[in-house]
Every structure is written in C-alpha cells, then in structure tokens.
Amino acid sequence: MAKEYDLVILGAGTGGYVAAIRASQLGLSVAVVEKGKLGGTCLHQGCIPSKALLRSAEVYKTVKQAEEFGVTAEKTALNFEKVQERKSRIVDQLYKGVQHLMKKGKIDVYEGFGRILGPSIFSPTSGTISVERSDGTENDMLVPKNVLIATGSRPKSLPGLEIDEDHILSSDGALRLEKLPESITIIGGGVIGIEWASMFADFGVKVTVLEYLDRILPLEDEEVSKEMQRAMKKKGVKVITGAKVLSDQVKKEGNQVQVTFEHKGESVQASSEKALVSVGRAANITDIGLENTDIQVKNDVITVNKNYQTKESHIYAIGDVIGGLQLAHVASHEGIAAVEHMAGVEAHPVEEEMVSKCTYSSPEAASVGLTEKAAKEKGYRVKTGKFSFKAIGKALVYGDTSGFVKFVSDADTDDLLGVHMIGPHVTDMISEAALARVLDAAHWEVGQTIHPHPSLSEAIGEAALAVDGKEIHGG
C-alpha cells in the first residue's frame, strides 16, 4: 500500500536529515530513505571519524613535546586500538542524537534503497519512491508532493585502478585501519589528502604526498598552500607536486605498494606499505531512477536552478549530487533553502563566496571569499594585509606560532573580498570573517572590533589593520 507525504528525501546524510528537520518545523509530513545509517558519510565515513583521529594524533604529538611545556611524560606510547574505539564512541553518540531528532520531528525513516519511479498508478507524474529493503520483503511505495535528492557522494578513484581497501585504500578504508602502516603514499594533495598526511605524520608514519597540480590545497590562497607545504615538510612529509600518477602504475608487489609517476619528464617510483587514493568524490546518482524523470545531468552531477529544483520542479537536489562545494555545512544549508522554497517561505540559497572552507590538519587552514589571485582575475584592484601568529601572545602560550591571517580587500571601496588563515584553531576562528562577509563589512570595521587579549583571534584584528599598514604589533 502506498503512503503519501509532503516530502520524501532520498539520503539521510547531513544535508538530508537537516532538510527533514526543517521541513518538519514547517509543518510538512516527511519521510527519509537511507540505505545505510542516519547521518550518512559525514557522520560515519567522513567529517566526524576523521576529525576524531586527527585529535588523537594532535594529542599524541603534544604529549611527545611535553618537555617544552615543563611536563615530563615518560613511556609515551600510542594505542591505536583505543584511538579507533574513541572514534567509534563519538560516532555512536552522535548517531543516537540524529535518531532522537528524527523521532522528535515525527519524521518517518525507511531503511532501504530508494528509487524514483516514472508516472504510474500511484502518481500521474514521476516522483513516487520505491524503497527496496535488504531483507527481500515487499517494496514500500511512497507518494510525495515533493522529492529531495540528497544521496551524497563516494570516494573517486583513478580510472582503472582497483581499490582493495587492504593495500590500496580510499578514505573509507583508511578509517577502518586496525593498525598503522609504517609508510603510506597519498595520491592527491587536496583537503582530504593533506588531513590524512598530517594525521599519519603525527602518528609517526612515513608519508609521501603526490599532487598532480603545482601546489597542494590548490583551491586555497597561494600563500596558504606554500605555508602548508612548509609545515608538512617540517613534519617529515615528502610532498611532490606536478606528479602525474597513472592507474596502471599503482601495483601491489609483495608487502609493498609501488606507485610509479611522471615528474618533470622522468619516471619516478614511490614505495610504501599502503597507498591512499584521495582524488575527489563522485556523486551518488547511479540507479536512483533519474532515467524515469526529465532530470538533467551534466558533468556527472544533477543540474538545478537557484532554488535547487531540477527540470522536474517538484524534485529538488542538494549537496554533493549537484557539484559545487562538496561540504557538509553547504549541503545542510542547501537542504534548508530547498525545503523553505517548497513551503513558500523566503529562502536563502547558498552563495559560494560566503562559505567557510576548512582543512583540519595540523596546522589548520580556513578561508572565506576570494583568494588574492581570484580577486585580481575578477578585475578588482586589490590590497592585502597579513599578520603572523608569531606576534600573538596566545599562540606563544599555546605552543604553536605557525601560520598567519591574510585579508584581501577592494582597494577602491574597502569592501572585504576574502580572508585566509593557516595556524592554530583557525577553523574555529573563520566564522568571524564569514560573518563580516555576510554583513558586507570593510576590513577596517573588523580592525575596529575589540578582540580579547590574549587570544588567537587578535591575529584577525591585526591582519585587518595591516591592510592599511595600521597593525599594532607588526615588526
């Protein structure tokens, strides 16, 4: 028997379950369909577990440096089994929280694989959802007024390269490691690759990073990329940029993985116990029934308008399946905006230049808005201000003075165009810059904001003042 809803959401990851909660708040009857666990990739195979491991790596590194703080810590040792247990406890606690939120919102949860059907006896238009259950019982039929596709993404691989999750890993397999390898080669120097490189290095693993482009973190400001590469080198990470890896040149040989790559016209080989492929993520749009609709797909992602509607106006799509910034917080806000549009409420679609981007390595990197290069390419006459954490008292107290804060402003109007940070806890500080962008603040207005002393946030105020050469503690 078919059941009717105002909204059925395919996928209960961060974008899907947040959209479901907002729809419930707006009085819509809602169901979510999820083949795995509520919370999706971010909670179970991405954001949360990886950050739990990064925190353990940070603590391990700090304990090894305890003498610098006047603390004697003898017999320091890493118990990776307990590291993984802690990660699992955190994930389980948050998973229970999402389950509670679904019950609180009276949101029906269907466990199974959802597929969009075309016009049928259930509905004159496409959009009925058939839910296939893993136990082989009869499919559930859900008939919604609106559909929201939030099926997320999966790790990409190189064409033809088989990831066995034993010696050649994706990020999913890396999260399930029972013991640390002695060495690892990471293919890809983007955000995920650098986070893993930082983590493994702090755990004492020998790390090599191979990046195809001419710098790591290629979407960040060039000065941030340069500083991150310097920091990785200081950790002992070998970073090779301009490295072209061919899928047929990644091979398991005995207990080692041999990765052959082209670099500066020569063939070079990297040998390690494991290899991690970190070359991006692919949208989960296969076999979900798009062929039964008029939905358009371009460059392997679903095409939507500014309100996240597909060509079938009652079917919306958000998150990784529509491309753009593949970030959990972006998917959440897109989900909220899509649901509000369905409900006839004023919505606020995501503007990419207002989105904070974070890399949770050690040091951390964070940014919002345009890089200096992008601003110039858009025709702005740019002025910048930069301030190092070396001159910040709290950074000295904390024991980490790496990095800086950089402001990019319009030289003609003083409008703030972008803020870029690398250093301690910058992923927590970037929201001040993001708010300044939302409020269309000028750099000097941020500079006039009184930042508490001592605090790491003083670097933000100083960098804002530095745009006009007015920083107080600059050398």
C-alpha positions in Angstrom: 0.0 0.0 0.0 1.3 3.4 -0.9 1.8 6.1 1.7 1.6 9.8 0.9 3.9 12.5 2.2 4.5 16.2 1.6 8.2 15.4 1.2 10.3 12.3 0.7 14.1 12.7 1.0 16.5 10.3 -0.6 19.5 10.1 1.7 19.8 10.9 5.3 23.3 12.4 5.5 23.9 15.8 6.8 22.0 17.5 4.0 19.1 15.1 4.1 18.4 14.9 7.8 18.8 18.6 8.3 16.4 19.3 5.5 14.0 16.8 7.1 14.1 18.6 10.4 13.5 22.0 8.8 10.6 20.5 6.8 9.1 19.1 10.0 9.4 22.5 11.7 7.4 24.0 8.7 4.6 21.5 9.3 5.3 19.2 6.3 4.8 15.4 6.6 8.3 14.0 5.9 10.0 10.6 5.2 13.6 9.9 4.7 15.0 6.9 2.8 18.5 5.7 3.8 20.2 2.5 2.7 22.9 2.9 5.4 22.8 4.7 8.7 21.3 8.1 9.6 24.0 10.7 9.4 25.4 9.4 6.1 29.1 9.8 5.0 29.9 12.8 7.2 29.0 11.1 10.4 30.1 7.5 9.6 32.9 7.7 7.0 34.0 11.3 6.8 33.9 14.5 8.9 33.4 13.2 12.4 35.5 10.0 12.4 38.4 11.6 10.6 38.4 14.6 13.0 38.4 12.2 16.0 41.5 10.6 14.6 43.1 14.0 13.9 42.5 15.0 17.5 44.2 11.8 18.8 47.1 12.5 16.5 47.3 16.0 17.8 47.3 14.8 21.5 50.0 12.2 20.7 52.2 14.9 19.1 51.6 17.2 22.0 52.5 14.6 24.6 55.7 13.8 22.8 56.5 17.6 23.0 55.5 17.8 26.7 59.0 18.7 27.8 58.6 22.1 26.0 55.8 22.9 28.5 57.8 21.8 31.5 55.9 18.5 31.8 57.8 15.2 32.0 55.8 12.4 30.3 57.6 9.1 30.4 56.8 6.0 28.4 54.7 7.8 25.9 53.0 5.2 23.6 50.2 5.1 21.1 47.4 2.6 21.4 45.8 2.7 18.0 43.1 0.3 19.0 41.9 2.7 21.7 42.2 5.6 19.2 39.7 3.7 17.0 37.5 2.9 20.0 37.3 6.5 20.9 36.4 7.4 17.3 33.6 4.8 17.3 32.2 6.1 20.7 31.9 9.6 19.3 30.2 8.5 16.1 27.8 6.3 18.1 26.8 9.1 20.4 26.1 11.5 17.5 24.2 8.7 15.6 21.9 8.3 18.6 21.4 12.0 18.6 20.3 12.0 14.9 17.9 9.1 15.7 16.4 11.1 18.5 15.9 14.1 16.2 14.0 12.0 13.7 11.7 10.8 16.4 11.3 14.3 17.9 10.3 15.7 14.5 7.9 12.8 13.8 9.9 12.0 10.6 9.4 8.5 9.2 12.6 6.7 8.4 12.7 4.0 5.8 15.8 1.7 5.8 16.5 0.6 2.2 17.5 1.8 -1.2 15.2 4.4 -2.7 14.5 4.7 -6.4 12.4 7.3 -8.3 9.7 5.9 -10.4 8.1 7.4 -13.5 4.4 8.2 -13.9 2.4 5.2 -12.7 -0.8 4.1 -11.0 0.5 5.8 -7.9 1.0 9.2 -9.4 0.5 10.9 -12.8 3.9 12.5 -12.5 7.3 11.0 -11.8 8.4 11.0 -8.2 6.9 8.0 -6.5 9.7 6.4 -4.4 10.1 2.7 -4.3 12.1 1.5 -1.3 13.9 -1.8 -1.7 14.6 -3.5 1.6 17.7 -5.5 2.2 15.7 -8.4 3.7 13.9 -9.0 0.4 10.4 -8.1 1.7 7.9 -6.2 -0.4 8.9 -2.7 -1.5 7.4 0.3 0.2 5.8 2.8 -2.1 6.0 6.4 -1.0 4.0 9.1 -2.9 5.3 12.6 -2.1 4.3 16.0 -3.3 8.0 16.9 -3.4 11.2 14.8 -3.6 14.6 15.9 -2.4 17.6 14.0 -3.7 20.4 14.1 -1.1 22.3 10.9 -1.9 25.8 12.4 -1.4 29.0 11.1 -2.9 31.6 8.4 -2.6 35.4 8.4 -3.0 36.7 8.6 -6.5 39.5 6.5 -7.9 41.8 6.8 -10.8 40.3 5.2 -14.0 41.1 1.5 -14.0 42.6 1.5 -10.5 41.1 -1.1 -8.2 40.9 0.0 -4.6 41.1 -3.2 -2.4 40.9 -1.4 0.9 43.8 -3.6 2.1 46.9 -2.2 0.5 45.3 0.4 -1.8 42.9 2.4 0.2 40.1 5.0 -0.1 39.4 7.3 2.8 36.7 4.8 3.8 39.3 2.0 4.1 41.8 4.3 5.9 39.2 5.0 8.6 38.9 1.2 9.2 42.6 0.5 9.7 43.2 -1.8 12.6 46.9 -0.8 12.8 49.0 2.0 11.4 51.3 1.3 8.5 55.0 2.1 8.7 54.7 4.1 5.5 52.0 5.4 3.1 51.8 7.1 -0.2 48.9 9.5 -0.6 47.7 10.3 -4.1 46.2 13.7 -4.0 47.1 16.8 -2.1 43.7 18.4 -1.7 41.9 18.9 1.7 41.3 15.2 2.4 44.8 14.2 1.3 46.5 16.8 3.5 44.4 16.0 6.5 45.4 12.3 6.2 49.0 13.3 5.6 49.1 15.4 8.7 47.4 12.7 10.8 49.6 9.9 9.7 52.8 12.0 10.2 51.8 13.0 13.7 51.1 9.3 14.4 54.7 8.5 13.3 54.0 7.1 9.8 56.4 7.9 7.0 54.3 9.9 4.4 54.7 10.8 0.8 52.1 13.0 -0.9 51.8 13.1 -4.7 49.8 16.0 -6.1 49.1 16.4 -9.9 48.9 20.2 -9.8 51.7 22.6 -9.0 50.7 23.1 -5.3 48.8 21.3 -2.5 45.5 22.7 -1.4 45.1 24.2 -4.9 41.7 25.9 -4.1 43.2 27.9 -1.2 45.2 31.2 -1.4 48.7 30.5 -2.8 50.4 31.8 0.3 48.4 29.4 2.4 49.4 26.5 0.1 53.0 27.5 0.4 52.8 27.7 4.2 51.1 24.3 4.4 53.7 22.7 2.3 56.4 24.1 4.5 54.6 22.8 7.6 54.2 19.3 6.1 57.9 19.3 5.3 58.7 20.2 8.9 56.6 17.2 10.0 58.7 14.9 7.7 56.1 14.6 5.0 57.6 14.3 1.5 55.4 16.4 -0.8 55.9 16.1 -4.6 53.8 18.5 -6.8 53.4 18.2 -10.5 53.3 14.4 -10.1 51.2 12.5 -12.7 50.1 9.1 -11.4 48.8 6.6 -13.9 46.3 4.0 -12.7 48.2 1.0 -14.2 51.3 2.2 -12.4 49.9 1.6 -8.9 50.7 -2.0 -8.1 51.0 -4.3 -5.1 54.3 -6.1 -5.0 54.7 -8.3 -2.0 54.1 -6.4 1.1 54.6 -3.0 -0.6 52.7 -0.8 -3.0 54.7 0.6 -5.8 53.4 3.9 -7.3 55.2 5.0 -10.5 54.6 8.6 -11.5 55.8 11.1 -14.0 57.6 14.1 -12.6 59.5 16.7 -14.6 59.7 14.4 -17.6 61.0 11.5 -15.7 59.5 8.3 -14.4 59.8 8.1 -10.6 58.7 5.4 -8.1 57.4 5.7 -4.6 57.3 2.5 -2.4 55.3 2.2 0.8 53.3 -0.3 2.8 50.0 1.3 1.9 48.6 3.8 -0.7 45.7 6.1 -0.2 43.8 7.4 -3.2 42.4 10.9 -2.4 41.4 12.4 -5.8 38.0 13.7 -5.0 34.5 12.4 -4.7 31.8 11.2 -7.2 28.1 11.9 -6.9 25.8 9.0 -6.0 23.3 9.3 -8.8 23.6 5.8 -10.3 20.5 3.6 -10.3 18.3 6.0 -8.3 15.8 6.3 -11.1 16.9 9.5 -12.8 16.2 7.8 -16.2 12.5 7.8 -15.2 12.4 11.5 -15.0 13.3 14.6 -17.1 16.1 15.5 -14.7 19.2 16.7 -16.5 22.7 15.5 -15.6 25.8 17.5 -16.7 29.4 16.6 -15.8 28.2 13.7 -13.7 26.1 15.9 -11.3 22.4 16.9 -11.3 21.5 20.3 -12.8 19.4 22.5 -10.6 18.2 26.1 -10.6 18.9 28.7 -7.9 16.2 27.2 -5.7 17.7 23.6 -6.1 14.9 22.5 -8.4 15.6 20.0 -11.1 13.9 20.2 -14.5 11.1 18.4 -12.7 10.1 21.3 -10.5 8.7 19.1 -7.7 12.0 17.2 -7.5 14.9 19.1 -5.8 18.5 18.1 -5.3 21.2 19.3 -2.9 24.7 18.6 -1.6 27.4 16.6 -3.4 25.0 15.4 -6.1 24.8 18.9 -7.6 28.5 19.6 -7.5 29.9 22.9 -6.3 31.5 22.9 -2.8 31.2 19.3 -1.5 31.0 20.3 2.2 28.6 19.0 4.8 27.7 22.5 6.0 26.9 23.5 2.4 24.6 20.5 2.0 22.8 21.4 5.2 22.1 25.0 4.2 21.1 23.9 0.7 18.7 21.5 2.2 17.1 24.2 4.4 16.8 26.6 1.5 15.2 23.9 -0.8 12.7 23.0 1.9 11.8 26.6 2.6 11.2 27.2 -1.1 8.9 24.2 -1.2 7.0 25.6 1.7 6.7 29.1 0.2 9.0 30.6 2.9 11.6 33.1 2.0 14.7 31.1 1.3 18.4 32.0 1.3 20.3 29.9 -1.2 24.0 29.3 -0.6 26.5 31.8 -2.1 29.8 30.1 -2.6 31.8 33.2 -1.8 30.1 33.3 1.7 31.0 29.7 2.6 33.8 29.0 5.0 36.2 26.2 3.8 38.3 24.3 6.4 41.2 21.9 6.4 41.6 20.2 9.8 45.2 19.3 9.5 47.9 20.5 11.9 48.3 23.4 11.3 44.7 24.0 10.3 43.7 26.1 7.3 40.5 28.1 6.7 39.1 30.6 4.3 36.1 32.5 3.1 35.6 34.6 -0.1 38.1 35.3 -2.9 41.7 34.5 -2.9 44.1 37.3 -3.9 44.6 35.7 -7.3 40.8 35.2 -7.9 40.0 38.7 -6.9 42.5 40.1 -9.4 41.2 37.8 -12.1 37.7 39.2 -11.4 39.0 42.7 -12.1 39.3 44.0 -8.6 42.2 46.4 -7.6 43.4 44.6 -4.5 45.1 45.5 -1.3 46.1 42.9 1.3 47.1 42.7 5.0 48.8 39.8 6.6 49.7 39.1 10.2 51.8 36.2 11.6 50.8 34.2 14.7 54.4 34.6 15.8 53.5 38.0 17.2 50.4 36.7 19.1 50.9 36.1 22.8 48.2 33.4 23.0 49.9 31.5 20.1 53.2 31.5 22.1 51.3 30.3 25.2 49.6 27.6 23.2 52.9 26.5 21.8 52.1 26.9 18.1 53.1 30.1 16.3 52.9 28.6 12.8 50.9 30.5 10.1 49.1 33.8 9.6 45.9 35.5 8.8 45.5 37.3 5.5 42.9 39.8 4.4 42.0 40.6 0.8 40.2 43.9 0.2 38.9 46.0 -2.6 41.3 49.0 -2.9 38.6 51.2 -4.3 35.8 50.6 -1.9 37.4 48.9 1.2 34.9 46.0 0.8 36.2 42.8 2.3 36.7 40.2 -0.5 38.3 37.3 1.3 40.0 36.1 4.5 42.6 33.3 4.5 44.1 31.7 7.6 46.6 29.0 8.5 47.6 28.2 12.0 46.2 27.0 15.4 42.5 26.7 15.7 41.7 28.8 12.6 38.8 26.5 11.7 37.1 27.9 14.8 38.0 31.5 14.0 36.9 31.7 10.4 33.3 32.3 11.3 34.1 35.8 12.4 35.4 36.5 8.9 32.4 34.7 7.4 30.0 37.0 9.4 32.0 40.0 8.2 31.4 38.9 4.6 27.7 38.3 5.2 27.3 41.8 6.7 29.4 43.3 3.9 31.9 44.7 6.4 35.0 46.6 5.4 38.4 45.4 6.7 38.7 48.5 8.9 35.5 47.7 10.6 36.9 44.3 11.5 40.0 46.1 12.7 37.9 48.3 15.0 36.3 45.3 16.6 37.9 44.8 20.1 39.4 41.3 20.2 40.1 39.9 23.7 43.7 39.7 24.9 45.3 37.3 25.0 43.5 35.3 22.2 44.3 33.8 18.9 41.6 36.0 17.4 43.8 39.0 17.8 45.5 37.9 14.6 42.3 38.7 12.8 42.1 42.2 14.1 45.8 42.8 13.4 45.6 41.5 9.8 42.5 43.7 9.2 44.5 46.7 10.4 47.5 45.6 8.3 45.6 46.2 5.1 46.1 49.9 5.7 49.5 49.5 7.4 48.0 50.2 10.9 48.8 46.9 12.6 49.9 47.5 16.2 52.2 44.6 16.9 53.8 44.2 13.4 57.5 44.2 13.1 
